[in-house]
Amino acid sequence: MVVPELRPWRAARPHVVRITDAVRPRLARAAAAAQPRIARLAEAGKTQVGRMPKTWQYTAGAATAGLALAAGVVTAAGPWDSSGQRTAEQDRAAALARSGGTDHGRAPGPPARPRPAPSAESVLTGLGGVSTVKSAPDGKALADALTPLLKDPALGPRPAAAVVDVTTGRRLYATNPDAPLTPASTTKIATAVAALSALGADHRLTTRAALEPDTKEVVLVGGGDPTLTAREAIDGWASLRVLADRTAAALAQRGVREVTLSYDTTLYAGPPMHPIGVNPNLALVSPLMADEGRTNDSTSGPATRVPDPAADAARRFGDLLKSRGIKATAPGPSKATTRAKTLAEVSSPPLSTLVERMLTSSDNDIAEALARQTAIATGDSADFAGADRAVSAQLRELGLPVAGAAFKDGSGLDRADRLTAGLLTALLTKAADPAHPELRPALTGLPVAGFTGTLSTRYTDGAAGVVRAKTGTLTGVNALAGTTVDRDGRLLAFAFLANDTTSPDAAQKALDKAATTLATCGCG
């Protein structure tokens, strides 16, 4: 496969070369050290492939190929590898032109478009067993390096932190690790793990059109897919246009040219309004929406939303049917009966892809949808309270320390949410566990420092490309949780939570400095 070298890459190339020069030594050490562990994992995986979903096969293959890719990608002439696999360099080139993601603590900016989550070179390197390079970092040395940084007044009166060796699960550093604090968008890590655990990484969300046999009523039934799009460029997402094509063709086969159009949102229960009220960071929480109810052409970040996403999606669907020769009435709410026959349907990409988009771009609409899908999968009510119970129960079932945690929403926009630094690092460690390959997207979707999503403009030096982390920002709240590969090639999970901060910029810089210190410590 030959891909032309684009102009943005030529501009970005000096930056990438500088970054990869710094990363190359640790990747080389990691690749050499990981071979025995990869061989053991591959042998163990043979007995499980028959009963695991396809995601396990992808993960096992990625774990083996990822190490070779990690060593080779940093010396490649361009940003694309021979297999066409997504790479962080490609995303860096795009980030030079525009940045995506949501920063809930700042005013809305120009519309931004998300890039796909890059390959997880550092994650796969760490999972390959690089902790065999040396023993885990010395706790005292790590404390000597981190404690002064966490005493920065910019982090408020009582920040919380935890650092864990992912391979062994041993906690290496902690300060207030069990203190429940407002986590902001790092809540999405918990939402991701709960949804992946409850539904599986291959699960898809389906939107369908059904025909009531006696009344010629076509019901657009929402399946909870927040990534459904009505735009011409679908980029792999489920398309309302495709659904209209298939529906019109099915109606024409039946000789039906005029229908009553309705829409069904009964999959969800409770009020659709988030507790924060009308806000550009998310639409009403509805199982039926197109383009997240955005009124502009953005796909991430703040944007004015339509007042009723379901009615808007149904109206668009009606217009699409009309342009395909089917006359439809103005849509109204309804409920498809058990006798309704499905005319056509479209499905989202796998849940793994939705999780990656949610984490990389900090997508609140996807987060709220996945929290409700977790509730549905576990038999709870598909509302805010039911999602809270379902997420808590799912994490508890995984053996995670949920004491003190509260999941008042799936996105972290609710200031009543509570997480601990200990729970966040436990979530990340569980997602890295070879026994839970279905959880791996909770790591691969994390933004890459200096390259993608909400970290695309941070860590332009130092830890760029080595730290992968979910950001969290509300007024007076700053958080960062993710993974990094340290100077000796060990994969570490970390979580930093700061409440009652007074300067978001100063707090962000303090958190970034702490993460960079972890990446460059070599505290063995």
C-alpha positions as CSV (number, residue, x, y, z in Angstrom):
1,M,0.0,0.0,0.0
2,V,1.5,3.3,-1.1
3,V,0.2,6.5,0.5
4,P,1.3,9.9,-0.8
5,E,3.1,12.1,1.7
6,L,0.7,15.0,2.4
7,R,1.7,18.5,3.0
8,P,0.6,18.6,6.7
9,W,3.0,15.7,7.3
10,R,5.9,17.5,5.7
11,A,5.2,20.4,8.0
12,A,4.9,18.1,11.0
13,R,7.9,15.9,10.2
14,P,10.6,17.8,12.1
15,H,8.4,17.7,15.3
16,V,7.7,14.0,14.9
17,V,11.4,13.2,14.3
18,R,12.3,15.1,17.4
19,I,9.7,13.2,19.5
20,T,10.6,9.8,18.0
21,D,14.3,10.3,18.6
22,A,13.4,10.6,22.3
23,V,11.1,7.7,22.3
24,R,13.2,5.2,20.2
25,P,15.5,4.0,23.0
26,R,12.8,3.0,25.4
27,L,10.8,1.3,22.6
28,A,13.8,-0.7,21.5
29,R,14.4,-1.9,25.1
30,A,10.8,-2.7,25.5
31,A,10.5,-4.7,22.3
32,A,13.5,-6.9,23.3
33,A,12.2,-7.5,26.8
34,A,8.7,-8.2,25.8
35,Q,9.3,-11.2,23.5
36,P,9.0,-14.0,26.2
37,R,5.8,-12.5,27.6
38,I,4.2,-12.1,24.2
39,A,5.0,-15.7,23.4
40,R,3.4,-16.9,26.6
41,L,0.3,-14.8,26.0
42,A,0.0,-16.0,22.4
43,E,0.2,-19.7,23.6
44,A,-2.3,-19.1,26.3
45,G,-4.6,-17.3,23.9
46,K,-4.9,-20.4,21.6
47,T,-7.2,-22.1,24.1
48,Q,-9.5,-19.1,24.4
49,V,-10.0,-18.0,20.8
50,G,-12.8,-20.4,20.2
51,R,-14.9,-19.0,23.0
52,M,-13.9,-15.3,22.9
53,P,-15.5,-12.6,20.7
54,K,-13.5,-11.4,17.7
55,T,-12.1,-8.6,19.8
56,W,-9.9,-11.1,21.6
57,Q,-8.4,-12.2,18.3
58,Y,-7.7,-8.6,17.3
59,T,-6.2,-7.8,20.7
60,A,-3.9,-10.8,20.7
61,G,-2.7,-10.0,17.2
62,A,-2.3,-6.4,18.1
63,A,-0.3,-7.2,21.2
64,T,2.2,-9.2,19.1
65,A,2.3,-6.9,16.1
66,G,2.2,-3.8,18.2
67,L,5.8,-4.3,19.5
68,A,7.2,-4.7,16.1
69,L,5.2,-1.7,14.9
70,A,6.4,0.3,17.9
71,A,10.1,-0.3,17.1
72,G,9.6,0.3,13.4
73,V,7.2,3.3,13.3
74,V,9.6,5.7,14.9
75,T,12.2,5.1,12.1
76,A,9.7,5.1,9.3
77,A,10.0,7.7,6.6
78,G,6.4,8.8,6.8
79,P,3.4,8.6,9.1
80,W,1.8,5.5,7.6
81,D,2.9,2.0,8.1
82,S,2.8,-0.7,5.4
83,S,-0.4,-2.2,6.6
84,G,-2.2,1.2,6.7
85,Q,-2.6,1.0,10.5
86,R,-3.5,4.3,12.2
87,T,-0.5,6.0,13.8
88,A,0.1,8.9,16.2
89,E,2.2,10.7,13.5
90,Q,-0.8,10.9,11.2
91,D,-2.9,12.4,14.0
92,R,-0.1,14.9,14.8
93,A,-0.1,16.2,11.2
94,A,-3.8,16.8,11.5
95,A,-3.5,18.4,14.9
96,L,-1.3,21.1,13.4
97,A,-4.2,22.2,11.3
98,R,-6.9,21.9,14.0
99,S,-7.5,20.4,17.4
100,G,-10.5,18.5,18.5
101,G,-12.1,17.5,21.8
102,T,-14.1,19.2,24.5
103,D,-12.7,21.4,27.2
104,H,-15.6,22.0,29.6
105,G,-13.9,24.8,31.4
106,R,-13.5,27.1,28.5
107,A,-15.7,29.0,26.1
108,P,-16.8,27.4,22.9
109,G,-14.3,27.8,20.0
110,P,-14.4,27.1,16.3
111,P,-15.9,23.8,15.3
112,A,-13.4,20.9,15.5
113,R,-13.4,17.5,13.9
114,P,-12.1,14.4,15.8
115,R,-9.4,12.2,14.5
116,P,-9.5,8.4,15.0
117,A,-7.7,7.1,18.1
118,P,-4.1,6.2,17.2
119,S,-2.4,2.9,17.6
120,A,-1.4,2.3,21.2
121,E,2.4,1.7,20.8
122,S,3.2,2.6,24.4
123,V,0.2,0.7,25.8
124,L,1.1,-2.5,23.8
125,T,4.7,-2.1,24.7
126,G,3.9,-2.1,28.4
127,L,1.5,-4.9,28.1
128,G,4.1,-7.0,26.4
129,G,6.0,-7.4,29.7
130,V,8.5,-4.5,29.8
131,S,8.4,-4.7,33.6
132,T,11.0,-7.5,33.2
133,V,13.5,-4.9,32.2
134,K,14.0,-3.8,35.8
135,S,12.1,-4.1,39.0
136,A,9.3,-1.6,39.6
137,P,10.3,2.0,40.5
138,D,11.5,2.5,44.0
139,G,8.6,4.0,46.1
140,K,10.8,6.4,47.9
141,A,12.4,7.7,44.8
142,L,9.0,8.1,43.2
143,A,7.7,9.9,46.2
144,D,10.7,12.2,46.2
145,A,10.0,13.1,42.6
146,L,6.2,13.5,42.8
147,T,5.4,14.8,46.3
148,P,6.9,18.3,45.8
149,L,5.0,18.7,42.5
150,L,1.6,17.7,44.0
151,K,2.1,20.3,46.7
152,D,1.8,23.0,44.1
153,P,-0.8,25.5,45.3
154,A,-2.3,25.4,41.8
155,L,-3.7,21.9,42.6
156,G,-5.9,23.1,45.5
157,P,-5.8,22.3,49.2
158,R,-5.9,18.4,49.0
159,P,-5.1,16.8,45.6
160,A,-5.3,13.0,45.3
161,A,-2.9,10.8,43.4
162,A,-2.1,7.2,42.7
163,V,0.6,5.4,40.6
164,V,0.4,1.7,39.8
165,D,2.8,-0.7,38.0
166,V,0.4,-2.1,35.4
167,T,2.2,-5.4,35.0
168,T,2.3,-6.3,38.7
169,G,-0.7,-4.3,39.9
170,R,1.4,-3.0,42.8
171,R,0.7,0.6,43.9
172,L,4.0,2.5,43.8
173,Y,2.8,5.9,45.1
174,A,-0.3,7.4,46.7
175,T,-1.6,10.5,48.4
176,N,-5.2,10.6,49.4
177,P,-6.0,7.7,47.0
178,D,-9.3,6.8,48.6
179,A,-10.7,10.4,48.8
180,P,-13.8,10.7,46.7
181,L,-13.4,13.8,44.6
182,T,-15.2,15.4,41.6
183,P,-13.5,13.7,38.6
184,A,-14.9,15.7,35.7
185,S,-14.4,13.9,32.4
186,T,-12.2,11.2,33.8
187,T,-15.5,9.7,34.7
188,K,-15.6,8.5,31.1
189,I,-13.0,5.9,31.9
190,A,-15.4,4.3,34.3
191,T,-18.2,4.6,31.8
192,A,-16.1,2.9,29.1
193,V,-15.0,0.0,31.3
194,A,-18.6,-0.6,32.6
195,A,-20.1,-0.5,29.1
196,L,-17.4,-2.8,27.5
197,S,-17.8,-5.2,30.4
198,A,-21.6,-5.3,30.2
199,L,-22.0,-5.3,26.4
200,G,-18.8,-6.6,24.9
201,A,-16.5,-4.7,22.6
202,D,-18.2,-6.0,19.4
203,H,-21.7,-4.8,20.4
204,R,-23.4,-2.5,17.9
205,L,-26.3,-0.1,18.4
206,T,-29.1,-0.3,15.7
207,T,-31.5,2.3,14.4
208,R,-34.4,0.9,12.4
209,A,-37.5,1.8,10.4
210,A,-40.6,-0.4,11.1
211,L,-43.9,-0.5,9.2
212,E,-47.2,-1.0,11.1
213,P,-49.0,-3.4,8.9
214,D,-52.6,-1.9,9.1
215,T,-52.0,1.8,9.2
216,K,-49.1,2.4,6.8
217,E,-47.3,4.1,9.7
218,V,-43.5,4.1,9.5
219,V,-41.9,4.3,12.9
220,L,-38.2,5.4,13.2
221,V,-37.1,3.5,16.2
222,G,-34.1,4.9,18.2
223,G,-31.6,2.3,19.3
224,G,-29.4,4.6,21.3
225,D,-26.7,5.3,18.7
226,P,-25.4,8.8,19.3
227,T,-23.1,8.5,16.3
228,L,-25.9,8.2,13.7
229,T,-25.3,10.8,11.0
230,A,-27.4,12.5,8.4
231,R,-24.4,14.0,6.6
232,E,-23.2,12.8,3.2
233,A,-19.7,11.9,4.5
234,I,-20.4,9.1,6.9
235,D,-16.8,8.1,7.7
236,G,-17.9,4.6,8.8
237,W,-20.7,5.7,11.1
238,A,-24.3,4.6,10.7
239,S,-26.1,6.7,8.1
240,L,-29.6,8.1,8.2
241,R,-29.3,8.5,4.4
242,V,-28.6,4.8,4.0
243,L,-31.5,4.0,6.2
244,A,-33.8,6.2,4.1
245,D,-32.5,4.5,0.9
246,R,-33.3,1.0,2.3
247,T,-36.6,2.1,3.7
248,A,-37.8,3.7,0.5
249,A,-36.8,0.6,-1.5
250,A,-38.6,-1.7,0.9
251,L,-41.8,0.5,0.8
252,A,-41.6,0.6,-3.0
253,Q,-41.5,-3.2,-3.1
254,R,-44.7,-3.2,-1.1
255,G,-46.3,-0.6,-3.4
256,V,-46.4,2.0,-0.6
257,R,-45.7,5.6,-1.7
258,E,-47.4,7.5,1.1
259,V,-46.9,7.0,4.9
260,T,-47.5,8.4,8.3
261,L,-44.2,9.0,9.9
262,S,-43.6,8.6,13.6
263,Y,-40.6,8.1,15.9
264,D,-40.0,5.9,19.0
265,T,-37.8,7.0,21.9
266,T,-39.1,4.6,24.5
267,L,-35.8,2.7,24.8
268,Y,-34.8,5.3,27.4
269,A,-36.7,6.4,30.5
270,G,-36.7,9.4,32.7
271,P,-36.1,13.1,31.9
272,P,-33.8,13.6,28.9
273,M,-32.3,16.9,30.3
274,H,-28.9,16.6,32.0
275,P,-28.8,18.0,35.5
276,I,-26.7,20.9,34.3
277,G,-29.5,22.0,32.0
278,V,-29.2,23.3,28.4
279,N,-25.5,23.3,27.6
280,P,-23.4,23.3,24.4
281,N,-21.4,20.3,25.6
282,L,-24.2,17.8,25.0
283,A,-27.7,17.4,23.6
284,L,-30.8,16.1,25.4
285,V,-30.1,12.4,26.2
286,S,-32.2,10.6,23.6
287,P,-32.0,7.2,22.0
288,L,-32.6,8.9,18.6
289,M,-30.5,11.7,17.3
290,A,-28.6,12.6,14.2
291,D,-25.1,14.2,14.4
292,E,-25.6,14.7,18.2
293,G,-28.2,17.3,17.5
294,R,-25.5,19.8,16.4
295,T,-26.6,22.9,14.5
296,N,-23.3,23.3,12.7
297,D,-21.0,21.0,10.9
298,S,-18.8,20.1,13.9
299,T,-18.4,16.6,15.2
300,S,-16.8,17.3,18.6
301,G,-16.5,20.1,21.1
302,P,-19.2,22.6,22.2
303,A,-21.9,23.5,19.8
304,T,-25.5,24.8,20.0
305,R,-27.9,21.8,19.9
306,V,-31.4,21.4,18.5
307,P,-34.2,21.6,21.2
308,D,-35.4,18.0,20.4
309,P,-32.9,15.7,18.8
310,A,-35.4,12.9,18.2
311,A,-37.9,15.1,16.4
312,D,-35.1,16.7,14.4
313,A,-33.7,13.2,13.3
314,A,-37.2,12.1,12.3
315,R,-37.8,15.3,10.4
316,R,-34.6,14.8,8.5
317,F,-35.6,11.2,7.8
318,G,-38.9,12.3,6.4
319,D,-37.2,14.8,4.1
320,L,-34.8,12.0,2.9
321,L,-37.8,9.7,2.2
322,K,-39.5,12.5,0.2
323,S,-36.4,12.9,-1.9
324,R,-36.6,9.2,-2.6
325,G,-40.2,9.2,-3.8
326,I,-42.0,8.5,-0.5
327,K,-44.5,11.1,0.8
328,A,-44.4,11.3,4.6
329,T,-46.4,13.3,7.1
330,A,-44.7,15.6,9.7
331,P,-43.4,13.2,12.3
332,G,-44.7,12.7,15.8
333,P,-43.8,10.6,18.8
334,S,-45.2,7.1,18.9
335,K,-44.2,3.5,19.9
336,A,-43.6,0.7,17.5
337,T,-45.9,-2.3,18.3
338,T,-44.8,-5.9,18.4
339,R,-46.6,-6.4,15.1
340,A,-44.5,-3.8,13.3
341,K,-42.3,-5.2,10.6
342,T,-38.7,-4.0,10.3
343,L,-38.2,-2.4,6.8
344,A,-34.5,-1.5,7.2
345,E,-31.9,-0.9,9.8
346,V,-28.4,0.6,10.2
347,S,-25.9,-0.2,12.9
348,S,-23.1,1.7,14.6
349,P,-19.5,0.6,14.4
350,P,-18.5,-1.8,17.3
351,L,-18.7,-0.5,20.8
352,S,-14.9,-0.5,20.9
353,T,-14.9,2.3,18.2
354,L,-17.5,4.3,20.1
355,V,-15.5,4.0,23.3
356,E,-12.3,5.2,21.5
357,R,-14.1,8.2,20.0
358,M,-15.7,9.0,23.4
359,L,-12.3,9.0,25.2
360,T,-10.2,10.7,22.5
361,S,-12.6,13.6,21.9
362,S,-14.2,13.6,25.4
363,D,-17.6,13.1,23.7
364,N,-20.3,13.7,26.3
365,D,-23.2,12.4,24.1
366,I,-21.6,9.1,23.6
367,A,-20.8,8.9,27.3
368,E,-24.4,9.4,28.3
369,A,-25.5,6.9,25.7
370,L,-23.1,4.2,26.9
371,A,-24.1,4.7,30.5
372,R,-27.8,4.0,29.6
373,Q,-26.8,1.1,27.4
374,T,-25.0,-0.4,30.4
375,A,-28.3,0.0,32.4
376,I,-30.3,-1.7,29.7
377,A,-27.8,-4.6,29.4
378,T,-28.0,-5.2,33.1
379,G,-31.7,-4.9,33.5
380,D,-31.9,-1.5,35.2
381,S,-33.9,1.5,34.1
382,A,-32.4,3.5,31.3
383,D,-32.2,6.9,33.1
384,F,-29.6,8.7,35.1
385,A,-30.4,6.9,38.3
386,G,-30.4,3.5,36.7
387,A,-27.2,4.2,34.9
388,D,-25.6,5.1,38.2
389,R,-26.6,1.8,39.7
390,A,-25.6,-0.2,36.7
391,V,-22.1,1.3,36.3
392,S,-21.4,0.9,40.0
393,A,-22.7,-2.7,39.9
394,Q,-20.7,-3.6,36.8
395,L,-17.4,-2.2,38.3
396,R,-18.1,-4.0,41.5
397,E,-18.5,-7.2,39.6
398,L,-15.1,-6.7,38.1
399,G,-13.7,-6.5,41.7
400,L,-12.9,-2.8,41.5
401,P,-12.8,-0.5,44.6
402,V,-16.0,1.5,44.2
403,A,-16.4,2.6,47.8
404,G,-17.2,6.3,47.8
405,A,-17.8,6.4,44.0
406,A,-20.9,8.1,42.6
407,F,-21.9,8.1,38.9
408,K,-24.6,10.7,38.6
409,D,-24.0,10.8,34.8
410,G,-21.8,9.0,32.3
411,S,-19.9,12.0,31.1
412,G,-18.5,13.7,34.2
413,L,-20.4,17.0,33.6
414,D,-22.4,16.5,36.8
415,R,-20.4,17.9,39.7
416,A,-22.0,15.4,42.1
417,D,-19.9,12.6,40.5
418,R,-17.3,11.1,42.8
419,L,-14.3,9.0,41.9
420,T,-11.1,8.2,43.8
421,A,-7.5,8.1,42.4
422,G,-7.4,4.5,43.5
423,L,-10.4,3.6,41.5
424,L,-9.1,5.3,38.4
425,T,-5.8,3.5,38.5
426,A,-7.6,0.2,39.2
427,L,-9.8,0.8,36.1
428,L,-6.8,1.4,33.9
429,T,-5.0,-1.7,35.3
430,K,-8.1,-3.8,34.8
431,A,-8.3,-2.6,31.2
432,A,-4.7,-3.8,30.6
433,D,-5.3,-7.2,32.1
434,P,-4.8,-9.9,29.5
435,A,-7.8,-11.8,31.0
436,H,-10.0,-8.9,29.9
437,P,-9.2,-8.1,26.3
438,E,-12.7,-6.7,25.8
439,L,-11.7,-3.8,28.0
440,R,-8.7,-2.8,26.0
441,P,-10.4,0.1,24.1
442,A,-10.5,2.0,27.5
443,L,-6.7,2.3,27.0
444,T,-6.4,2.6,23.2
445,G,-8.9,5.4,23.2
446,L,-7.0,7.6,25.6
447,P,-5.7,10.8,24.0
448,V,-2.0,10.7,23.1
449,A,0.1,13.6,24.6
450,G,1.0,16.0,21.9
451,F,-0.9,14.1,19.2
452,T,-4.6,13.6,19.6
453,G,-7.9,14.7,21.1
454,T,-7.8,16.7,24.3
455,L,-4.0,16.3,24.6
456,S,-3.2,17.3,21.0
457,T,-1.9,20.7,22.1
458,R,-0.3,19.6,25.4
459,Y,3.1,18.0,26.0
460,T,4.7,19.3,22.8
461,D,8.0,18.5,24.5
462,G,9.1,15.9,27.0
463,A,6.4,13.3,27.3
464,A,4.8,13.8,23.9
465,G,3.8,10.4,22.5
466,V,4.6,8.6,25.7
467,V,1.7,9.8,28.0
468,R,-1.8,8.7,27.1
469,A,-4.4,10.2,29.4
470,K,-8.0,11.3,29.8
471,T,-8.4,14.9,30.9
472,G,-11.0,16.3,33.2
473,T,-11.9,20.0,33.4
474,L,-14.7,21.8,35.2
475,T,-14.6,25.1,36.9
476,G,-12.5,24.5,40.0
477,V,-11.8,20.9,38.9
478,N,-8.7,19.5,37.1
479,A,-8.0,15.9,36.6
480,L,-5.7,13.6,34.6
481,A,-5.7,9.8,34.5
482,G,-3.9,7.5,32.1
483,T,-0.8,5.5,31.4
484,T,2.8,6.3,30.6
485,V,5.9,4.3,29.8
486,D,8.8,5.4,32.1
487,R,12.4,5.9,31.1
488,D,13.2,2.2,31.8
489,G,10.3,0.9,29.7
490,R,7.7,0.1,32.5
491,L,4.0,0.8,31.9
492,L,2.6,2.8,34.7
493,A,-1.0,3.8,35.4
494,F,-1.6,7.1,37.1
495,A,-4.4,9.3,38.3
496,F,-4.2,12.9,39.6
497,L,-7.4,14.6,40.9
498,A,-7.5,18.3,42.0
499,N,-10.6,20.1,43.3
500,D,-11.0,23.7,44.4
501,T,-8.4,24.9,41.9
502,T,-8.4,28.6,41.1
503,S,-6.5,28.7,37.8
504,P,-7.3,26.1,35.2
505,D,-4.2,26.9,33.2
506,A,-1.9,26.6,36.2
507,A,-3.5,23.4,37.4
508,Q,-3.2,21.9,34.0
509,K,0.4,22.7,33.8
510,A,1.0,21.2,37.3
511,L,-0.7,18.0,36.3
512,D,1.2,17.8,33.0
513,K,4.5,18.3,34.9
514,A,3.6,15.4,37.2
515,A,2.8,13.1,34.3
516,T,6.0,14.1,32.5
517,T,8.0,13.5,35.7
518,L,6.6,9.9,35.7
519,A,7.5,9.4,32.1
520,T,11.1,10.6,32.6
521,C,11.7,9.4,36.1
522,G,13.5,6.1,35.8
523,C,13.1,5.9,39.6
524,G,14.4,2.3,39.8
